Amino acid sequence: MILDEIEDFAAALPPMRAIAGLDLGTKTIGVALSDRLLTVATPLETIKRKKFTEDAQRLQAILSAREIGGIVLGLPRNMDGSEGPRCQSTRAFARNFAQLWDGPLTFWDERLSTVAAERTLLEADTSRKKRAELIDHVAASYILQGALDRLRHLRG
C-alpha cells in the first residue's frame, strides 16, 4: 500500500514495529532500520542490485526477520523540487514491491542525504574505499531519520 502523505503512512503503521528506510541507487540499495519506538535510524547494509526479483527477495528477508512495519523510500527529487527519471524509477520500484509486500510504503525527499552521509563519513576520517562501501546505507539512515523526526512531530 503506497501512501504519498506521511500523515497517512503514520496512521497505517502497526504499533511497536520498526520501519525501514531505503536509498535506491542504480547499482545498490542502502538499507537502514529504526527502533520500535520510531526514534532513531541505524544503517544496516547495502544490497548490490541484481534483478528486481532477487533484490525484492533480499529486502523481504530483511523485513520479515526484523518484523518491519513500514518502508520509507528516498525520493530523489531535483534541487528545484521537480521529479525526474530517478523519481520515476523509485516510484516504479515501489509499485512493483507493493505487489509483493502488504505493509505501508511512503516516500521521503532525499535531496542532499548522500551529501550529508559523505560529510559524516569524511568527518569520521573514513577511507575512500570504506566510504564507497558505507555511503548508501548511511544515506538511507539520513532519509529514515528525516521521516522519523516528522513522525515524532505528528505524534507530539
C-alpha positions in Angstrom: 0.0 0.0 0.0 1.7 3.2 -1.2 0.9 6.3 0.7 2.1 9.6 -0.6 1.4 11.6 2.5 3.4 10.9 5.7 0.3 11.5 7.8 -1.5 8.6 6.0 1.7 6.5 6.4 1.8 7.2 10.2 -1.9 6.2 10.5 -1.2 2.9 8.7 1.8 1.8 10.7 1.2 -1.1 13.1 2.1 -0.2 16.7 5.5 -1.1 18.1 7.0 -2.1 14.8 10.2 -0.7 13.4 10.3 0.8 9.9 12.9 0.6 7.2 14.5 3.3 5.1 15.7 2.6 1.6 18.1 4.6 -0.6 17.6 3.2 -4.1 20.5 3.6 -6.4 21.0 2.2 -9.8 23.7 -0.3 -8.5 22.9 -0.6 -4.8 20.1 -0.3 -2.2 21.0 1.2 1.1 19.0 -0.1 4.0 18.5 1.5 7.4 16.2 0.5 10.2 14.5 2.3 13.1 13.9 1.1 16.6 10.4 0.0 17.6 9.8 3.4 19.3 10.5 5.1 15.9 13.1 7.5 17.4 16.4 6.6 15.8 17.6 5.3 12.4 20.5 3.0 12.2 22.4 2.0 8.9 22.1 -1.8 8.3 23.5 -2.8 5.0 24.0 -2.1 1.3 22.4 -4.6 -1.2 24.2 -4.9 -4.5 21.4 -4.7 -7.1 20.9 -7.5 -9.5 17.4 -8.2 -10.9 14.3 -6.9 -9.3 13.2 -10.3 -8.1 16.5 -11.0 -6.3 16.5 -7.5 -4.8 12.9 -7.9 -3.6 13.7 -11.3 -2.1 16.6 -9.9 -0.1 14.5 -7.0 1.1 11.6 -9.3 2.1 14.0 -11.4 4.1 15.2 -8.3 6.0 11.7 -7.1 6.5 10.5 -10.4 7.8 13.5 -11.1 10.0 13.3 -7.7 11.6 9.4 -7.5 11.8 9.3 -4.3 9.9 6.0 -2.5 9.9 6.6 0.1 7.1 9.1 1.3 4.5 10.3 4.9 3.7 11.8 5.2 0.2 14.1 8.1 -0.5 12.6 10.1 -3.4 15.5 11.7 -5.4 13.9 15.0 -6.4 15.8 17.6 -8.4 17.1 20.6 -6.4 14.1 22.7 -7.7 11.7 20.1 -6.3 10.7 18.6 -9.6 10.7 14.9 -10.3 12.9 13.4 -13.0 13.7 9.9 -14.3 15.2 8.8 -10.9 12.0 9.6 -9.1 10.0 7.7 -11.8 12.3 4.7 -11.2 11.8 4.9 -7.5 8.0 5.1 -7.8 8.1 2.1 -10.2 10.1 0.1 -7.7 7.6 1.0 -5.0 4.6 -0.1 -7.2 6.3 -3.4 -8.0 7.4 -4.1 -4.4 3.9 -3.2 -3.1 2.6 -6.1 -5.1 4.9 -8.4 -3.0 4.6 -6.8 0.4 1.5 -5.7 2.1 2.8 -3.1 4.5 2.6 0.6 4.1 5.2 2.4 1.9 5.9 6.1 1.6 8.4 8.5 0.1 10.7 11.0 1.7 12.5 13.8 -0.1 16.2 12.7 -0.1 17.8 15.8 -1.5 21.3 16.1 -0.1 21.1 12.9 2.0 24.1 11.5 0.2 26.0 14.8 0.6 25.2 14.7 4.4 26.3 11.0 4.6 29.5 11.7 2.7 30.3 14.6 5.0 29.7 12.5 8.1 32.0 9.7 6.8 34.7 12.3 5.9 34.4 13.8 9.4 34.9 10.3 10.8 38.1 10.0 8.7 36.7 7.1 6.8 38.9 5.9 3.9 37.7 6.4 0.3 37.2 2.6 -0.2 35.3 2.3 3.1 33.1 5.4 2.3 32.2 3.7 -1.0 31.0 0.6 0.9 29.1 2.6 3.6 27.6 5.6 1.8 24.4 4.1 0.6 23.2 2.7 3.9 24.3 5.8 5.8 22.3 7.8 3.3 19.4 5.5 3.9 19.7 6.3 7.6 19.5 10.1 6.9 16.4 9.5 4.8 14.8 7.4 7.5 15.8 9.8 10.3 14.1 12.7 8.5 10.9 10.7 8.3 11.2 9.6 11.9 11.6 13.2 13.0 8.5 14.1 11.0 6.5 11.2 12.5 7.5 12.3 16.0 6.4 15.8 15.3 3.0 14.4 14.1 2.6 12.4 17.3 3.6 15.3 19.5 
